[in-house]
Amino acid sequence: QVPVGEEVGILAWIPGLGSLHLGRSKLEHDEVRRIAIPNPSLITFLVEFPDGVPAAPVRGRIARLGFGNQIFSLPYGTFPQYELSPGADGRTFTARVMPGTHPYSFLAEGLTHRPGQVEAAGATQSEIVRLVRSVQVEVSVRLKAGENSPVLSLVLADGETAFYCTRAKRRQGDRAVFLVDLPPDAIE
């Protein structure tokens, strides 16, 4: 229950598509709110390989707003990551998402790209993903007993923090070990 007249954030959960933040509103006594849900966007990602590099299996992810408030941290589901399935050509990926900003990331063996964001506007859209040769590193994070594995963020040379798709993750004793393909302008 919400106290009468208190301003609340309204978040609609759409199964299979994630959540849509509808703003803030003061709810009055026994008021029924009808909410118009916009059409989802269909985003098509086309992955391009560098010249002279043969096509290889590609892995892609997109983040969608989850069920909860944006102040919650990433590991608890605010921005769940969804694996994208490749089309028959292995280079085309599609995602249905609600309008809003959605970070995405793609990689292939020895290749990655500067992670991006797509601004979904409720229509059909296309995004080109240009893979570049990556720098492969292993990142090891010491954990306290019972602590969950952290989520890695990528900091780029311009200071931007990006959603990132790691190639592999494993627990090794008191450590979480990630195998990461970094784009050339990653610094942390």
N, C-alpha and C positions, 0 to 999 in steps of 0.2 A: 504494500500500500504506500501511496505517496501522499504526504500532507497537502491539503487543498492549497492551491495558489503557488506551490513550490515549482520552480523551473526545473525541468528534467530534460535529459538528452533522449532522443527517440532514435532507436536503431531497429530496423526491420531485418529479420533473419529470413533469407530465402533459401530453402534447402537446395543443395547442389550448386549454388551460386555464391554463397557467402552472405555478408550483411551489407546493408545500405544505411549510411548515417543520414537521417532526415532532419537534422537540426535540433533546436531546443524549443521547448514550449512550456507555458504554465498550464497545468491541468486543473480544471475546475471540478467541482463536485459532480460525481456520477456522469461526467461528460464522456460521450463516445466520440472518438476521433476516427474518421475515415481517412485512410492514407492511400494515395495513388502511388503505385510502384511503377517506376519507369521500366521500359524494355531493357533487357540486358544487351551488352555489346558482344559482338563476335569478333575476336581479335585473331588475325592470322599472322603468324611469324614465319618469315622466310629466311632460312639460315644460308649464308654465303661463306664458302671456304676461300682461303687465300689462294692466289694464283699458284699453280704447280703442286698444290696439296690435294691428294685424292680424298674423296668423300669418306667419312668415317661415321660410325654411330654417334648420334648427338643426343644429349640429355638436356631437357629444358624444364624450368620451374617458373611458376608465377605465384605471387602472394595475393591473397584476397582478404578483405577485412573479415575477421571472424566474429563470433558472437561474444560481445563484451565491449568494454570501454577502451578507447585508444590509450588510456594511461596505463593499462596493464602491460606487462612485459611480453616480448615476443615468445619466450618459451611456453607461456601459458595459453597460447592460442589466439592472441589478438590478430595476428597476421599469419594464418596458417599457410604453409607452402604446399602447392599442388604440383605434382609431376605432370608434365604434358606428354601426351602420346604423339609420336611422329606419324605423319601421313604416309601413304604408300611409297612416296619418293624419299622418305627419311630426312627430308630437309624442311618440310612444312609442318607447322604445329598450329593447332587452333585452341582457343580458350573462350568459354562464355563467362563473362564477369558482369557485375553490376557497375553502373557508372561510378567513376572515381579514379583515383590514382593507384596503379598496380605495378609494383616492382617485378622485374623478371630477370632471369639469368639462364645462359646456355653454355654448354661446354662439350668438347669432344676430346679424345686422347691427344694431349699436347696442344690443344687449342682452347681458347676462351674468348671473351669479349668484355668490353667495359659494360658492366651491368647497367640496365636502363629501367625506365619507368614508362608505362603507357597510360595516357589519360583517356580512359574509356568514356565515351559520350553517348552510349545507347544506340550505336549504329555498328555497321560492319567496317572494320578498320584493318590496315595492314602495317606491319612493322618489319623492317629489314634488320637482321642481326648479322653483322660482319665479324666472323671469327678471325682471330690473330693468333700467332704462336704465343704460347704461355710459358711462364716460368713455374716449374713444378716445385713445390716445397711441402715439407711435413711440419705441421704445427702441433706442438704438444702442450697441453694445459694441465697443470697439477690440480687435482680436485680434493676437497675435504671429504671425509667419510660420509656417505649417503647423499652427496651433492649430485645434482643432475648435470649432464654434459652441457656445456655452454653452447650458444649459437654464435657462429662467427659472423662478424661484419667486416666489410672491406673498406679501408680508407684509401682514397685515391689522391694523387698528387695535388689536385685542386682543393683538397680538404673535404670533399664530398664523401659521405658514408653511404655505402651501397649494400643492398640485399645481395646475397651471394650464394651460389650453388657449389658446394664442395663435392669433390669426386668420391671421397670415402671417409668414413669415420669409424673408429673402434675404441673400445675401452681397453686399456693396458695397465692393470694394477690400479694405482692411484692417479692415472692420467687418462685424459681424452686425447686421442691422436687423430688429426685430420690430415687428409691428403688433399692439397689445394692447388689449383691451376690459376696463377695470378696473371692478370693483364699487365702489360708493360708499365702502366702508370700507377700501380698499386704501391703504397709505401708502408702500410702497417697490416 
